[in-house]
Amino acid sequence: MRLAIDVHLDYGFPEPADVLLQIEAAAMADQRIETESLIIESDHPIRAIRGEEGIGQRCWARGDQRLVANYRAVVTIERPAIDLSSLSSGPVRELPPEVIRYMLPSRYCESDRLEHFVRREFAGLSGGALAVAMTEWVCRAIEYSNAASDGRTTALTTFAERRGVCRDYAHLLVALARAGEIPARCVAAYAPGVDPPDFHAVAEVWLGGGWHLLDATGMASCCDLARVAVGLDATEIAFMTIFGTANLWAQTVSVRRLDDLTASEEQGASAGC
């Protein structure tokens, strides 16, 4: 699968502020960056740093009156479908050291508050079978609603109110998985077919000695997702973190399967990258 990604951000700043951008698709074993271009219109220096777990790249910028960023890329996804229900989670005491942090509660994923629910609702399940059952439960139980959450909404809030946006689905699934002794992390991604078109958030669980993507919204196939960043929760995968205040003037995110484009459209999607 090949994806054409096109992102435009335009923000105004009443006062100068530092900005941490995280919008570039990550180069990984199962996703290859064919072409890409990130252009940031700013009078200040731009500095790139590594993302969490060494996955992807963040970019420091300075918002001074206005900050415009344009990102374009073509990404090839080479990620075969896997029957997760057949995978084992294994004893937690044998987890790799770098995975242990994804077993613990975090700011937006209060997994310790959901342990009793997990034991009762998913009794008898473990490993991949448990992860699949949890994903299906979140997909059924939560209603997608653009106006349902804000920056303070946590997994526990979503669990109680039963509605949210993609990041709320991801937070809840991650919290449930951790409560069920499955390491889980949040993933910022690009995905075709997301409605409304925007940055997307999904979960990733550690099973059978590797990480596996899960989208509880049901909007995207995990074989079509291009990861941008990974982390404990939204605090580590946000596409933009502003150390101050800003006004949104314009923002568009387009992700298209190149297989769905005509030859002329594909040439336009790749130009300038």
Secondary structure, 3 states (H helix, E strand, C coil): CEEEEEEEEEEEEEEEEEEEECCCCCCECCEEEEEEEEEEECCCCCEEEECHHHCCEEEEEEEEEEEEEEEEEEEEECCCCCCHHHCCCCCHHHCCHHHHHHHCCCCCCCHHHCHHHHHHHCCCCCHHHHHHHHHHHHHHHCEECCCCCCCCCCHHHHHHHCEECHHHHHHHHHHHHHHCCCCEEEEEEECCCCCCCCCEEEEEEEECCEEEEECCCCCCCCCCCEEEEEECCHHHHCCEEEECCCEEEEEEEEEEEHHHCCHHHHHHHHCCC
